[in-house]
Amino acid sequence: MNPTRHGPALYTIRVRGYLEPHWQAELRMQITYRHTDDGEISVLTGELPDQAALLGVLGWLAMWGYEILGFTTSSIPTDGSGEALSDNYPPG
């Protein structure tokens, strides 16, 4: 099963610019984020339920004027039964 289309997945999104912490609530995703040492790039990591949710987050970021540099996706680790190991994945 492709996690980007059919279920939750862990996404890492890179944008140019310093993303302020107050935008986290607007993105409607539990994320962790960091900035490169020079503050030029913000890296957001969090779980999204499906590809439609990813498109929504990318849309918000673009609307706010951030240049989207790219994103990666990976499956969320499970306990073998399909249940996520933690609601707080990734650790942070």
Rosetta constraint file for C-alpha pairs under 8 A:
AtomPair CA 1 CA 6 HARMONIC 6.97 0.50
AtomPair CA 2 CA 6 HARMONIC 6.11 0.50
AtomPair CA 2 CA 7 HARMONIC 7.69 0.50
AtomPair CA 3 CA 7 HARMONIC 5.00 0.50
AtomPair CA 3 CA 8 HARMONIC 5.99 0.50
AtomPair CA 3 CA 9 HARMONIC 5.48 0.50
AtomPair CA 3 CA 50 HARMONIC 7.31 0.50
AtomPair CA 3 CA 74 HARMONIC 7.40 0.50
AtomPair CA 3 CA 75 HARMONIC 6.03 0.50
AtomPair CA 4 CA 8 HARMONIC 7.13 0.50
AtomPair CA 4 CA 9 HARMONIC 6.21 0.50
AtomPair CA 4 CA 50 HARMONIC 5.81 0.50
AtomPair CA 4 CA 51 HARMONIC 5.22 0.50
AtomPair CA 4 CA 73 HARMONIC 7.15 0.50
AtomPair CA 5 CA 50 HARMONIC 5.70 0.50
AtomPair CA 5 CA 51 HARMONIC 5.20 0.50
AtomPair CA 6 CA 50 HARMONIC 6.24 0.50
AtomPair CA 6 CA 51 HARMONIC 7.77 0.50
AtomPair CA 7 CA 49 HARMONIC 5.71 0.50
AtomPair CA 7 CA 50 HARMONIC 5.18 0.50
AtomPair CA 8 CA 47 HARMONIC 6.65 0.50
AtomPair CA 8 CA 48 HARMONIC 5.51 0.50
AtomPair CA 8 CA 49 HARMONIC 3.94 0.50
AtomPair CA 8 CA 50 HARMONIC 5.28 0.50
AtomPair CA 8 CA 75 HARMONIC 7.48 0.50
AtomPair CA 8 CA 76 HARMONIC 7.25 0.50
AtomPair CA 9 CA 47 HARMONIC 5.61 0.50
AtomPair CA 9 CA 48 HARMONIC 5.77 0.50
AtomPair CA 9 CA 49 HARMONIC 6.53 0.50
AtomPair CA 9 CA 50 HARMONIC 6.92 0.50
AtomPair CA 9 CA 73 HARMONIC 6.50 0.50
AtomPair CA 9 CA 74 HARMONIC 5.83 0.50
AtomPair CA 9 CA 75 HARMONIC 4.93 0.50
AtomPair CA 9 CA 76 HARMONIC 5.54 0.50
AtomPair CA 10 CA 45 HARMONIC 7.12 0.50
AtomPair CA 10 CA 46 HARMONIC 5.54 0.50
AtomPair CA 10 CA 47 HARMONIC 4.43 0.50
AtomPair CA 10 CA 48 HARMONIC 6.48 0.50
AtomPair CA 10 CA 73 HARMONIC 5.58 0.50
AtomPair CA 10 CA 74 HARMONIC 5.27 0.50
AtomPair CA 10 CA 75 HARMONIC 6.00 0.50
AtomPair CA 10 CA 76 HARMONIC 5.83 0.50
AtomPair CA 11 CA 44 HARMONIC 7.89 0.50
AtomPair CA 11 CA 45 HARMONIC 5.58 0.50
AtomPair CA 11 CA 46 HARMONIC 5.51 0.50
AtomPair CA 11 CA 47 HARMONIC 6.08 0.50
AtomPair CA 11 CA 48 HARMONIC 7.09 0.50
AtomPair CA 11 CA 71 HARMONIC 6.79 0.50
AtomPair CA 11 CA 72 HARMONIC 5.70 0.50
AtomPair CA 11 CA 73 HARMONIC 4.54 0.50
AtomPair CA 11 CA 74 HARMONIC 6.64 0.50
AtomPair CA 12 CA 43 HARMONIC 6.76 0.50
AtomPair CA 12 CA 44 HARMONIC 5.50 0.50
AtomPair CA 12 CA 45 HARMONIC 4.34 0.50
AtomPair CA 12 CA 46 HARMONIC 6.71 0.50
AtomPair CA 12 CA 71 HARMONIC 5.35 0.50
AtomPair CA 12 CA 72 HARMONIC 5.24 0.50
AtomPair CA 12 CA 73 HARMONIC 6.44 0.50
AtomPair CA 13 CA 43 HARMONIC 5.74 0.50
AtomPair CA 13 CA 44 HARMONIC 5.11 0.50
AtomPair CA 13 CA 45 HARMONIC 6.43 0.50
AtomPair CA 13 CA 68 HARMONIC 7.69 0.50
AtomPair CA 13 CA 69 HARMONIC 7.73 0.50
AtomPair CA 13 CA 70 HARMONIC 5.99 0.50
AtomPair CA 13 CA 71 HARMONIC 4.25 0.50
AtomPair CA 13 CA 72 HARMONIC 6.68 0.50
AtomPair CA 14 CA 41 HARMONIC 6.75 0.50
AtomPair CA 14 CA 42 HARMONIC 5.82 0.50
AtomPair CA 14 CA 43 HARMONIC 4.63 0.50
AtomPair CA 14 CA 44 HARMONIC 6.45 0.50
AtomPair CA 14 CA 68 HARMONIC 6.21 0.50
AtomPair CA 14 CA 69 HARMONIC 5.33 0.50
AtomPair CA 14 CA 70 HARMONIC 5.44 0.50
AtomPair CA 14 CA 71 HARMONIC 6.04 0.50
AtomPair CA 15 CA 41 HARMONIC 5.68 0.50
AtomPair CA 15 CA 42 HARMONIC 5.39 0.50
AtomPair CA 15 CA 43 HARMONIC 6.62 0.50
AtomPair CA 15 CA 66 HARMONIC 6.10 0.50
AtomPair CA 15 CA 67 HARMONIC 5.48 0.50
AtomPair CA 15 CA 68 HARMONIC 4.48 0.50
AtomPair CA 15 CA 69 HARMONIC 5.18 0.50
AtomPair CA 15 CA 70 HARMONIC 7.24 0.50
AtomPair CA 16 CA 40 HARMONIC 5.88 0.50
AtomPair CA 16 CA 41 HARMONIC 4.55 0.50
AtomPair CA 16 CA 42 HARMONIC 6.34 0.50
AtomPair CA 16 CA 66 HARMONIC 6.03 0.50
AtomPair CA 16 CA 67 HARMONIC 5.22 0.50
AtomPair CA 16 CA 68 HARMONIC 6.53 0.50
AtomPair CA 16 CA 69 HARMONIC 6.67 0.50
AtomPair CA 17 CA 39 HARMONIC 6.92 0.50
AtomPair CA 17 CA 40 HARMONIC 4.94 0.50
AtomPair CA 17 CA 41 HARMONIC 5.14 0.50
AtomPair CA 17 CA 42 HARMONIC 6.19 0.50
AtomPair CA 17 CA 66 HARMONIC 6.53 0.50
AtomPair CA 17 CA 67 HARMONIC 7.66 0.50
AtomPair CA 18 CA 35 HARMONIC 6.95 0.50
AtomPair CA 18 CA 39 HARMONIC 5.89 0.50
AtomPair CA 18 CA 40 HARMONIC 6.23 0.50
AtomPair CA 18 CA 41 HARMONIC 6.32 0.50
AtomPair CA 18 CA 42 HARMONIC 5.70 0.50
AtomPair CA 19 CA 23 HARMONIC 7.28 0.50
AtomPair CA 19 CA 42 HARMONIC 6.01 0.50
AtomPair CA 22 CA 26 HARMONIC 7.68 0.50
AtomPair CA 23 CA 27 HARMONIC 6.38 0.50
AtomPair CA 24 CA 28 HARMONIC 6.90 0.50
AtomPair CA 24 CA 29 HARMONIC 7.17 0.50
AtomPair CA 24 CA 30 HARMONIC 7.67 0.50
AtomPair CA 24 CA 31 HARMONIC 7.14 0.50
AtomPair CA 25 CA 29 HARMONIC 7.40 0.50
AtomPair CA 27 CA 57 HARMONIC 5.93 0.50
AtomPair CA 27 CA 60 HARMONIC 7.20 0.50
AtomPair CA 29 CA 46 HARMONIC 6.67 0.50
AtomPair CA 29 CA 47 HARMONIC 6.84 0.50
AtomPair CA 29 CA 48 HARMONIC 6.67 0.50
AtomPair CA 30 CA 46 HARMONIC 5.72 0.50
AtomPair CA 30 CA 47 HARMONIC 6.68 0.50
AtomPair CA 31 CA 44 HARMONIC 6.29 0.50
AtomPair CA 31 CA 45 HARMONIC 5.32 0.50
AtomPair CA 31 CA 46 HARMONIC 4.29 0.50
AtomPair CA 31 CA 47 HARMONIC 7.26 0.50
AtomPair CA 32 CA 44 HARMONIC 5.84 0.50
AtomPair CA 32 CA 45 HARMONIC 5.30 0.50
AtomPair CA 32 CA 46 HARMONIC 6.38 0.50
AtomPair CA 32 CA 92 HARMONIC 6.66 0.50
AtomPair CA 33 CA 42 HARMONIC 6.87 0.50
AtomPair CA 33 CA 43 HARMONIC 5.38 0.50
AtomPair CA 33 CA 44 HARMONIC 4.33 0.50
AtomPair CA 33 CA 45 HARMONIC 6.08 0.50
AtomPair CA 34 CA 42 HARMONIC 5.81 0.50
AtomPair CA 34 CA 43 HARMONIC 5.35 0.50
AtomPair CA 34 CA 44 HARMONIC 6.76 0.50
AtomPair CA 35 CA 39 HARMONIC 5.35 0.50
AtomPair CA 35 CA 40 HARMONIC 7.23 0.50
AtomPair CA 35 CA 41 HARMONIC 5.63 0.50
AtomPair CA 35 CA 42 HARMONIC 4.45 0.50
AtomPair CA 35 CA 43 HARMONIC 6.06 0.50
AtomPair CA 36 CA 40 HARMONIC 6.32 0.50
AtomPair CA 36 CA 41 HARMONIC 5.47 0.50
AtomPair CA 36 CA 42 HARMONIC 6.58 0.50
AtomPair CA 36 CA 43 HARMONIC 7.90 0.50
AtomPair CA 45 CA 90 HARMONIC 7.82 0.50
AtomPair CA 46 CA 89 HARMONIC 7.73 0.50
AtomPair CA 46 CA 90 HARMONIC 6.97 0.50
AtomPair CA 47 CA 76 HARMONIC 7.96 0.50
AtomPair CA 47 CA 89 HARMONIC 7.57 0.50
AtomPair CA 48 CA 53 HARMONIC 6.15 0.50
AtomPair CA 48 CA 54 HARMONIC 6.58 0.50
AtomPair CA 49 CA 53 HARMONIC 6.44 0.50
AtomPair CA 50 CA 54 HARMONIC 6.68 0.50
AtomPair CA 51 CA 55 HARMONIC 6.33 0.50
AtomPair CA 52 CA 56 HARMONIC 6.36 0.50
AtomPair CA 53 CA 57 HARMONIC 6.36 0.50
AtomPair CA 54 CA 58 HARMONIC 6.16 0.50
AtomPair CA 55 CA 59 HARMONIC 5.98 0.50
AtomPair CA 56 CA 60 HARMONIC 6.32 0.50
AtomPair CA 57 CA 61 HARMONIC 6.29 0.50
AtomPair CA 58 CA 62 HARMONIC 6.15 0.50
AtomPair CA 58 CA 68 HARMONIC 7.54 0.50
AtomPair CA 59 CA 63 HARMONIC 6.02 0.50
AtomPair CA 60 CA 64 HARMONIC 6.20 0.50
AtomPair CA 61 CA 65 HARMONIC 6.55 0.50
AtomPair CA 61 CA 66 HARMONIC 5.52 0.50
AtomPair CA 61 CA 67 HARMONIC 7.80 0.50
AtomPair CA 61 CA 68 HARMONIC 7.48 0.50
AtomPair CA 62 CA 66 HARMONIC 5.25 0.50
AtomPair CA 62 CA 67 HARMONIC 6.50 0.50
AtomPair CA 62 CA 68 HARMONIC 7.00 0.50
AtomPair CA 76 CA 84 HARMONIC 6.52 0.50
AtomPair CA 76 CA 89 HARMONIC 7.65 0.50
AtomPair CA 77 CA 84 HARMONIC 5.98 0.50
AtomPair CA 77 CA 85 HARMONIC 6.14 0.50
AtomPair CA 78 CA 82 HARMONIC 5.47 0.50
AtomPair CA 78 CA 83 HARMONIC 5.25 0.50
AtomPair CA 78 CA 84 HARMONIC 4.31 0.50
AtomPair CA 78 CA 85 HARMONIC 5.02 0.50
AtomPair CA 79 CA 83 HARMONIC 5.87 0.50
AtomPair CA 79 CA 84 HARMONIC 6.39 0.50
AtomPair CA 79 CA 85 HARMONIC 5.62 0.50
AtomPair CA 85 CA 89 HARMONIC 7.62 0.50
